[in-house]
């Protein structure tokens, strides 16, 4: 009887412990999923217009402007599209590579050189805001290429009339010294661009600059903080950065201690610049510059026609033109050689007259 009672008590204790452990696991160990990134068809006002870069023009326009451009039979379905014009042939020709039109429903005729593809690329575009302030803004642009199921996400920063692809955003209002680098993309292209595998974020103090490397990971994104120290001081930065549709981390596994922070010379900041409110750290030259605040297809077509009507200048001669002096320095030698040539010509002529074997008289 005692043995049976002991077995029952042990069974009840095991079940109670298991239930308590499961409840504790549900409360403490389950990490909530981060909020999903939602993209919108609405074009941000700061992006609207025509932009020019070294190798292309881009045009962003609102849906209302787009409805005025295309014909009535084209159904929009609340979507927006990007317009890309490539400067090909060493910049002497503008190729209409990506538009929300095709060769059959636009009043602007296409040249025989258009397009690189079989037809105009219709690239759908959406936007997600990363930062909004008085002096700057940052967005993520989501592109959907025809026939490609995977989305392409491109982080961009707009400062005035300049658009950047390589920059870092202040991590939070509580941590003003930490700047999270975005994933640099090779460009806003008519085909899938290349996305960086590594990021180098910054932690900026009064007398030092620290570079922290982040790498692409399959770990789920979390709001945790990671730490690194420099002697007696200890600093915190985001453990994860979510950028360009990927998650990047600066530590492995569940660790929170950073071991790859590099201290840089503070003079390195002379190569970079902050926005007026120091919300964005810009680390490269502008990718695009705005040339018009309104996305007007007529204005864009004028740019295309003017560019494509140009003709490249004649190439430079292989040798620079010079004024040669043909004066004969040794007149006596010239006279002697001329007498010898005249004698040879005379002997040939006498031979032809003496032996007329079909030689033409005017051969010599």
DRENDO-1510 file (C-alpha; in Angstrom, 1 decimal, always signed):
<recs>
REC; n; res; u; v; w
REC; 1; UNK; +0.0; +0.0; +0.0 .
REC; 2; UNK; +2.8; +2.4; +0.8 .
REC; 3; UNK; +4.6; +1.6; -2.4 .
REC; 4; UNK; +1.4; +2.3; -4.4 .
REC; 5; UNK; +1.0; +5.6; -2.6 .
REC; 6; UNK; +4.6; +6.6; -3.3 .
REC; 7; UNK; +4.2; +5.8; -7.0 .
REC; 8; UNK; +1.0; +7.9; -7.2 .
REC; 9; UNK; +2.7; +10.9; -5.5 .
REC; 10; UNK; +5.7; +10.7; -7.8 .
REC; 11; UNK; +3.4; +10.6; -10.8 .
REC; 12; UNK; +1.4; +13.7; -9.6 .
REC; 13; UNK; +4.7; +15.6; -8.9 .
REC; 14; UNK; +6.1; +14.8; -12.4 .
REC; 15; UNK; +2.9; +16.0; -14.1 .
REC; 16; UNK; +2.8; +19.2; -12.0 .
REC; 17; UNK; +6.5; +20.0; -12.8 .
REC; 18; UNK; +6.0; +19.4; -16.5 .
REC; 19; UNK; +2.9; +21.7; -16.7 .
REC; 20; UNK; +4.8; +24.4; -14.7 .
REC; 21; UNK; +7.8; +24.1; -17.0 .
REC; 22; UNK; +5.6; +24.4; -20.1 .
REC; 23; UNK; +3.8; +27.5; -18.8 .
REC; 24; UNK; +7.2; +29.1; -18.0 .
REC; 25; UNK; +8.4; +28.4; -21.5 .
REC; 26; UNK; +5.3; +29.9; -23.0 .
REC; 27; UNK; +5.8; +33.1; -21.0 .
REC; 28; UNK; +9.5; +33.7; -21.0 .
REC; 29; UNK; +11.2; +31.9; -23.9 .
REC; 30; UNK; +8.9; +32.6; -26.8 .
REC; 31; UNK; +10.2; +35.7; -28.7 .
REC; 32; UNK; +7.4; +37.7; -30.3 .
REC; 33; UNK; +7.6; +38.1; -34.1 .
REC; 34; UNK; +8.7; +41.6; -35.3 .
REC; 35; UNK; +6.2; +43.7; -37.1 .
REC; 36; UNK; +6.0; +43.0; -40.8 .
REC; 37; UNK; +7.3; +45.6; -43.2 .
REC; 38; UNK; +4.4; +47.0; -45.1 .
REC; 39; UNK; +5.0; +48.7; -48.5 .
REC; 40; UNK; +2.6; +51.2; -50.1 .
REC; 41; UNK; +1.8; +52.2; -53.7 .
REC; 42; UNK; +1.8; +55.8; -52.8 .
REC; 43; UNK; +4.8; +57.7; -54.1 .
REC; 44; UNK; +6.5; +59.8; -51.3 .
REC; 45; UNK; +6.3; +63.5; -52.1 .
REC; 46; UNK; +10.1; +63.8; -51.6 .
REC; 47; UNK; +10.7; +61.2; -54.4 .
REC; 48; UNK; +8.3; +62.6; -56.9 .
REC; 49; UNK; +10.0; +64.0; -60.1 .
REC; 50; UNK; +12.7; +63.3; -62.6 .
REC; 51; UNK; +16.2; +62.3; -61.4 .
REC; 52; UNK; +19.5; +62.1; -63.3 .
REC; 53; UNK; +22.5; +59.9; -62.6 .
REC; 54; UNK; +25.8; +59.2; -64.3 .
REC; 55; UNK; +24.3; +56.4; -66.4 .
REC; 56; UNK; +20.5; +56.8; -66.2 .
REC; 57; UNK; +17.4; +58.9; -65.7 .
REC; 58; UNK; +14.7; +57.8; -63.3 .
REC; 59; UNK; +11.1; +59.1; -63.0 .
REC; 60; UNK; +8.8; +58.6; -60.0 .
REC; 61; UNK; +5.2; +59.8; -60.3 .
REC; 62; UNK; +1.9; +59.6; -58.4 .
REC; 63; UNK; -1.0; +57.4; -59.6 .
REC; 64; UNK; -2.9; +60.6; -60.7 .
REC; 65; UNK; +0.0; +61.6; -62.9 .
REC; 66; UNK; +0.3; +58.1; -64.3 .
REC; 67; UNK; -3.4; +58.0; -65.3 .
REC; 68; UNK; -2.8; +61.1; -67.4 .
REC; 69; UNK; +0.2; +59.6; -69.2 .
REC; 70; UNK; -1.2; +56.2; -70.3 .
REC; 71; UNK; -4.3; +55.5; -72.3 .
REC; 72; UNK; -7.7; +54.6; -70.9 .
REC; 73; UNK; -7.7; +51.0; -71.9 .
REC; 74; UNK; -4.7; +50.2; -69.6 .
REC; 75; UNK; -6.0; +49.1; -66.2 .
REC; 76; UNK; -3.8; +50.3; -63.3 .
REC; 77; UNK; -5.2; +48.2; -60.4 .
REC; 78; UNK; -3.8; +50.7; -57.9 .
REC; 79; UNK; -0.2; +49.9; -58.9 .
REC; 80; UNK; +2.7; +52.2; -59.6 .
REC; 81; UNK; +5.6; +51.8; -61.9 .
REC; 82; UNK; +9.1; +53.2; -62.2 .
REC; 83; UNK; +10.4; +54.7; -65.4 .
REC; 84; UNK; +14.1; +54.1; -66.2 .
REC; 85; UNK; +16.1; +55.5; -69.2 .
REC; 86; UNK; +19.6; +54.2; -69.7 .
REC; 87; UNK; +22.4; +56.3; -71.1 .
REC; 88; UNK; +23.9; +53.7; -73.5 .
REC; 89; UNK; +26.5; +54.0; -76.2 .
REC; 90; UNK; +28.9; +56.0; -74.0 .
REC; 91; UNK; +26.0; +58.3; -73.0 .
REC; 92; UNK; +25.1; +59.3; -76.5 .
REC; 93; UNK; +21.7; +57.6; -76.6 .
REC; 94; UNK; +18.9; +57.3; -74.1 .
REC; 95; UNK; +17.2; +53.8; -74.1 .
REC; 96; UNK; +13.6; +53.7; -72.9 .
REC; 97; UNK; +14.1; +50.5; -70.9 .
REC; 98; UNK; +11.4; +50.6; -68.2 .
REC; 99; UNK; +8.0; +52.4; -68.4 .
REC; 100; UNK; +4.4; +51.8; -67.7 .
REC; 101; UNK; +3.6; +51.7; -71.4 .
REC; 102; UNK; +4.4; +49.4; -74.2 .
REC; 103; UNK; +5.0; +49.8; -77.9 .
REC; 104; UNK; +1.3; +49.7; -78.7 .
REC; 105; UNK; -0.3; +52.1; -76.3 .
REC; 106; UNK; +1.8; +55.2; -76.2 .
REC; 107; UNK; +1.6; +58.3; -78.4 .
REC; 108; UNK; +5.4; +58.6; -78.2 .
REC; 109; UNK; +6.9; +56.4; -80.9 .
REC; 110; UNK; +9.9; +54.2; -80.2 .
REC; 111; UNK; +13.1; +54.2; -82.1 .
REC; 112; UNK; +14.3; +51.1; -83.8 .
REC; 113; UNK; +17.1; +51.0; -81.2 .
REC; 114; UNK; +14.6; +50.7; -78.4 .
REC; 115; UNK; +14.7; +48.5; -76.4 .
REC; 116; UNK; +17.3; +46.3; -74.9 .
REC; 117; UNK; +14.5; +43.8; -74.1 .
REC; 118; UNK; +11.8; +42.5; -76.4 .
REC; 119; UNK; +9.4; +45.1; -75.0 .
REC; 120; UNK; +9.4; +47.8; -72.4 .
REC; 121; UNK; +10.0; +46.6; -68.9 .
REC; 122; UNK; +7.0; +47.2; -66.6 .
REC; 123; UNK; +8.6; +47.2; -63.2 .
REC; 124; UNK; +6.1; +47.6; -60.3 .
REC; 125; UNK; +7.3; +49.8; -57.4 .
REC; 126; UNK; +6.3; +50.3; -53.8 .
REC; 127; UNK; +7.6; +52.3; -50.9 .
REC; 128; UNK; +8.3; +52.0; -47.2 .
REC; 129; UNK; +9.3; +54.9; -45.0 .
REC; 130; UNK; +12.4; +54.4; -42.8 .
REC; 131; UNK; +12.9; +57.9; -41.5 .
REC; 132; UNK; +11.2; +61.3; -41.8 .
REC; 133; UNK; +12.7; +64.5; -40.5 .
REC; 134; UNK; +12.9; +68.1; -41.6 .
REC; 135; UNK; +16.2; +67.9; -43.3 .
REC; 136; UNK; +16.2; +64.3; -44.7 .
REC; 137; UNK; +14.2; +61.2; -45.3 .
REC; 138; UNK; +15.0; +57.5; -45.9 .
REC; 139; UNK; +12.9; +54.9; -47.7 .
REC; 140; UNK; +13.0; +51.4; -48.9 .
REC; 141; UNK; +11.9; +50.8; -52.5 .
REC; 142; UNK; +10.4; +47.4; -53.4 .
REC; 143; UNK; +10.7; +46.5; -57.1 .
REC; 144; UNK; +8.9; +43.6; -58.7 .
REC; 145; UNK; +10.5; +42.6; -62.0 .
REC; 146; UNK; +8.5; +40.9; -64.7 .
REC; 147; UNK; +8.9; +37.1; -64.4 .
REC; 148; UNK; +10.8; +37.3; -61.1 .
REC; 149; UNK; +8.9; +36.1; -58.0 .
REC; 150; UNK; +11.4; +37.4; -55.5 .
REC; 151; UNK; +11.1; +41.0; -54.5 .
REC; 152; UNK; +14.0; +43.4; -54.6 .
REC; 153; UNK; +14.3; +46.0; -51.8 .
REC; 154; UNK; +16.6; +49.0; -52.2 .
REC; 155; UNK; +17.2; +51.5; -49.3 .
REC; 156; UNK; +17.6; +55.1; -50.4 .
REC; 157; UNK; +18.1; +58.4; -48.6 .
REC; 158; UNK; +16.9; +61.8; -49.9 .
REC; 159; UNK; +18.7; +64.9; -48.7 .
REC; 160; UNK; +17.5; +68.0; -50.6 .
REC; 161; UNK; +17.6; +67.1; -54.3 .
REC; 162; UNK; +20.1; +64.3; -53.9 .
REC; 163; UNK; +19.4; +60.6; -53.6 .
REC; 164; UNK; +22.0; +58.2; -51.9 .
REC; 165; UNK; +22.4; +54.5; -51.8 .
REC; 166; UNK; +25.2; +54.2; -49.2 .
REC; 167; UNK; +24.4; +55.7; -45.8 .
REC; 168; UNK; +23.7; +54.9; -42.2 .
REC; 169; UNK; +20.7; +55.9; -40.0 .
REC; 170; UNK; +20.8; +56.9; -36.4 .
REC; 171; UNK; +19.8; +53.7; -34.5 .
REC; 172; UNK; +17.4; +55.3; -32.0 .
REC; 173; UNK; +16.5; +58.5; -30.2 .
REC; 174; UNK; +18.0; +56.9; -27.0 .
REC; 175; UNK; +21.3; +56.0; -28.6 .
REC; 176; UNK; +22.4; +59.1; -30.6 .
REC; 177; UNK; +25.9; +57.8; -31.2 .
REC; 178; UNK; +25.0; +54.5; -33.0 .
REC; 179; UNK; +24.5; +54.6; -36.8 .
REC; 180; UNK; +23.1; +51.5; -38.4 .
REC; 181; UNK; +24.4; +51.0; -42.0 .
REC; 182; UNK; +21.9; +50.0; -44.6 .
REC; 183; UNK; +22.6; +47.3; -47.1 .
REC; 184; UNK; +24.2; +49.0; -50.1 .
REC; 185; UNK; +22.6; +47.9; -53.5 .
REC; 186; UNK; +24.5; +48.2; -56.8 .
REC; 187; UNK; +21.8; +50.5; -58.2 .
REC; 188; UNK; +18.2; +51.0; -59.2 .
REC; 189; UNK; +18.3; +48.9; -62.4 .
REC; 190; UNK; +16.2; +47.2; -65.0 .
REC; 191; UNK; +17.3; +43.8; -63.7 .
REC; 192; UNK; +18.0; +42.5; -60.2 .
REC; 193; UNK; +20.9; +44.4; -58.6 .
REC; 194; UNK; +23.6; +43.1; -56.3 .
REC; 195; UNK; +23.0; +43.5; -52.5 .
REC; 196; UNK; +25.9; +43.8; -50.1 .
REC; 197; UNK; +26.7; +40.7; -48.0 .
REC; 198; UNK; +28.3; +42.7; -45.2 .
REC; 199; UNK; +27.6; +46.1; -43.5 .
REC; 200; UNK; +29.9; +48.3; -41.5 .
REC; 201; UNK; +28.0; +50.4; -39.0 .
REC; 202; UNK; +29.5; +53.1; -36.9 .
REC; 203; UNK; +29.5; +54.2; -33.3 .
REC; 204; UNK; +30.6; +57.8; -33.1 .
REC; 205; UNK; +31.9; +59.5; -29.9 .
REC; 206; UNK; +33.6; +62.8; -29.3 .
REC; 207; UNK; +37.1; +61.5; -29.8 .
REC; 208; UNK; +36.6; +58.1; -31.5 .
REC; 209; UNK; +34.9; +56.2; -34.3 .
REC; 210; UNK; +34.1; +52.5; -34.1 .
REC; 211; UNK; +33.3; +50.3; -37.0 .
REC; 212; UNK; +31.1; +47.2; -36.4 .
REC; 213; UNK; +30.8; +44.5; -39.1 .
REC; 214; UNK; +27.4; +42.9; -39.7 .
REC; 215; UNK; +26.9; +40.0; -42.0 .
REC; 216; UNK; +23.9; +38.4; -43.6 .
REC; 217; UNK; +22.2; +35.7; -41.5 .
REC; 218; UNK; +19.2; +33.4; -41.4 .
REC; 219; UNK; +18.5; +34.2; -37.8 .
REC; 220; UNK; +15.1; +35.8; -37.0 .
REC; 221; UNK; +15.2; +39.5; -36.4 .
REC; 222; UNK; +15.0; +40.7; -32.8 .
REC; 223; UNK; +15.2; +44.1; -31.0 .
REC; 224; UNK; +18.0; +42.9; -28.8 .
REC; 225; UNK; +21.2; +44.9; -28.1 .
REC; 226; UNK; +24.8; +43.8; -28.5 .
REC; 227; UNK; +27.7; +45.3; -26.6 .
REC; 228; UNK; +31.4; +46.1; -27.1 .
REC; 229; UNK; +33.9; +47.7; -24.8 .
REC; 230; UNK; +37.0; +49.9; -25.2 .
REC; 231; UNK; +38.8; +49.7; -22.0 .
REC; 232; UNK; +36.6; +50.9; -19.2 .
REC; 233; UNK; +33.7; +52.1; -21.5 .
REC; 234; UNK; +31.0; +49.9; -22.7 .
REC; 235; UNK; +28.7; +50.7; -25.7 .
REC; 236; UNK; +25.6; +49.1; -27.1 .
REC; 237; UNK; +24.4; +48.8; -30.7 .
REC; 238; UNK; +21.5; +46.8; -32.3 .
REC; 239; UNK; +22.2; +43.1; -32.5 .
REC; 240; UNK; +20.4; +42.8; -35.8 .
REC; 241; UNK; +19.8; +45.2; -38.7 .
REC; 242; UNK; +17.0; +44.5; -41.1 .
REC; 243; UNK; +17.8; +46.1; -44.5 .
REC; 244; UNK; +17.1; +45.4; -48.2 .
REC; 245; UNK; +14.9; +42.5; -47.3 .
REC; 246; UNK; +17.6; +40.7; -45.3 .
REC; 247; UNK; +18.6; +40.3; -41.7 .
REC; 248; UNK; +22.2; +41.2; -40.7 .
REC; 249; UNK; +23.9; +40.4; -37.3 .
REC; 250; UNK; +27.1; +41.4; -35.5 .
REC; 251; UNK; +27.3; +38.4; -33.2 .
REC; 252; UNK; +26.9; +34.6; -33.6 .
REC; 253; UNK; +24.0; +32.7; -32.1 .
REC; 254; UNK; +22.7; +34.0; -28.8 .
REC; 255; UNK; +25.8; +35.9; -27.9 .
REC; 256; UNK; +25.6; +39.6; -27.1 .
REC; 257; UNK; +29.3; +40.5; -26.9 .
REC; 258; UNK; +30.9; +42.0; -30.1 .
REC; 259; UNK; +34.4; +40.9; -30.8 .
REC; 260; UNK; +35.0; +42.6; -34.2 .
REC; 261; UNK; +34.6; +46.3; -33.4 .
REC; 262; UNK; +37.5; +48.3; -34.9 .
REC; 263; UNK; +38.5; +51.7; -33.5 .
REC; 264; UNK; +39.2; +54.1; -36.4 .
REC; 265; UNK; +41.0; +57.4; -36.6 .
REC; 266; UNK; +38.5; +60.2; -35.9 .
REC; 267; UNK; +39.8; +61.9; -39.1 .
REC; 268; UNK; +37.9; +59.3; -41.1 .
REC; 269; UNK; +34.7; +61.3; -40.5 .
REC; 270; UNK; +36.2; +64.0; -42.8 .
REC; 271; UNK; +35.3; +61.8; -45.7 .
REC; 272; UNK; +31.6; +61.5; -44.6 .
REC; 273; UNK; +29.0; +64.1; -43.8 .
REC; 274; UNK; +25.9; +64.3; -41.5 .
REC; 275; UNK; +22.6; +65.8; -42.3 .
REC; 276; UNK; +21.6; +68.9; -40.4 .
REC; 277; UNK; +19.8; +67.0; -37.7 .
REC; 278; UNK; +22.5; +64.2; -37.6 .
REC; 279; UNK; +19.8; +61.6; -38.3 .
REC; 280; UNK; +21.7; +60.2; -41.4 .
REC; 281; UNK; +25.4; +59.7; -41.9 .
REC; 282; UNK; +26.2; +59.9; -45.7 .
REC; 283; UNK; +29.2; +57.8; -46.8 .
REC; 284; UNK; +29.2; +58.2; -50.6 .
REC; 285; UNK; +28.5; +60.6; -53.4 .
REC; 286; UNK; +24.9; +61.1; -54.7 .
REC; 287; UNK; +23.6; +58.3; -56.9 .
REC; 288; UNK; +20.9; +60.6; -58.4 .
REC; 289; UNK; +20.1; +64.3; -58.5 .
REC; 290; UNK; +16.7; +65.7; -59.1 .
REC; 291; UNK; +16.3; +67.9; -62.2 .
REC; 292; UNK; +12.5; +68.3; -62.1 .
REC; 293; UNK; +10.0; +68.3; -59.2 .
REC; 294; UNK; +7.1; +67.0; -61.4 .
REC; 295; UNK; +7.1; +63.7; -63.2 .
REC; 296; UNK; +6.0; +65.0; -66.6 .
REC; 297; UNK; +6.3; +62.6; -69.5 .
REC; 298; UNK; +6.4; +65.4; -72.0 .
REC; 299; UNK; +9.4; +66.9; -70.3 .
REC; 300; UNK; +11.1; +63.5; -70.1 .
REC; 301; UNK; +10.4; +62.9; -73.8 .
REC; 302; UNK; +12.0; +66.2; -74.6 .
REC; 303; UNK; +15.1; +65.1; -72.8 .
REC; 304; UNK; +15.1; +61.8; -74.7 .
REC; 305; UNK; +14.6; +63.4; -78.1 .
REC; 306; UNK; +17.2; +66.1; -77.5 .
REC; 307; UNK; +19.7; +63.6; -76.4 .
REC; 308; UNK; +19.1; +61.1; -79.2 .
REC; 309; UNK; +19.2; +63.8; -81.9 .
REC; 310; UNK; +22.8; +64.6; -81.0 .
REC; 311; UNK; +25.7; +63.4; -83.1 .
REC; 312; UNK; +29.0; +62.4; -81.7 .
REC; 313; UNK; +31.9; +64.7; -82.8 .
REC; 314; UNK; +34.5; +63.4; -85.2 .
REC; 315; UNK; +37.2; +61.5; -83.5 .
REC; 316; UNK; +40.6; +63.1; -82.9 .
REC; 317; UNK; +43.2; +62.3; -85.6 .
REC; 318; UNK; +45.8; +59.7; -84.5 .
REC; 319; UNK; +48.6; +62.3; -85.1 .
REC; 320; UNK; +48.2; +66.0; -84.3 .
REC; 321; UNK; +48.2; +68.2; -87.4 .
REC; 322; UNK; +51.4; +70.1; -88.0 .
REC; 323; UNK; +52.8; +72.4; -90.7 .
REC; 324; UNK; +55.7; +70.4; -92.4 .
REC; 325; UNK; +58.6; +72.2; -94.0 .
REC; 326; UNK; +59.2; +70.6; -97.4 .
REC; 327; UNK; +62.2; +72.7; -98.3 .
REC; 328; UNK; +65.0; +70.6; -99.8 .
REC; 329; UNK; +68.1; +71.2; -97.8 .
REC; 330; UNK; +70.6; +69.4; -100.2 .
REC; 331; UNK; +69.7; +70.8; -103.6 .
REC; 332; UNK; +72.8; +69.3; -105.3 .
REC; 333; UNK; +71.8; +65.7; -104.3 .
REC; 334; UNK; +68.3; +66.3; -105.5 .
REC; 335; UNK; +69.5; +67.5; -108.9 .
REC; 336; UNK; +71.8; +64.4; -109.3 .
REC; 337; UNK; +69.0; +62.0; -108.4 .
REC; 338; UNK; +66.6; +63.8; -110.7 .
REC; 339; UNK; +69.1; +63.4; -113.6 .
REC; 340; UNK; +69.4; +59.7; -112.9 .
REC; 341; UNK; +65.7; +59.2; -112.8 .
REC; 342; UNK; +65.2; +61.1; -116.1 .
REC; 343; UNK; +67.9; +58.9; -117.7 .
REC; 344; UNK; +66.1; +55.7; -116.6 .
REC; 345; UNK; +62.8; +56.9; -118.0 .
REC; 346; UNK; +64.4; +57.8; -121.3 .
REC; 347; UNK; +66.0; +54.4; -121.7 .
REC; 348; UNK; +62.6; +52.7; -121.0 .
REC; 349; UNK; +61.0; +54.9; -123.6 .
REC; 350; UNK; +63.7; +54.2; -126.2 .
REC; 351; UNK; +63.4; +50.4; -125.5 .
REC; 352; UNK; +59.6; +50.5; -126.0 .
REC; 353; UNK; +59.9; +52.4; -129.3 .
REC; 354; UNK; +62.6; +50.0; -130.6 .
REC; 355; UNK; +60.8; +46.8; -129.5 .
REC; 356; UNK; +57.1; +47.5; -129.8 .
REC; 357; UNK; +55.8; +44.3; -128.0 .
REC; 358; UNK; +52.4; +45.6; -126.9 .
REC; 359; UNK; +53.7; +48.0; -124.3 .
REC; 360; UNK; +51.4; +51.0; -124.0 .
REC; 361; UNK; +53.2; +54.2; -125.1 .
REC; 362; UNK; +52.0; +56.1; -122.0 .
REC; 363; UNK; +53.3; +53.5; -119.5 .
REC; 364; UNK; +56.3; +55.7; -118.7 .
</recs>
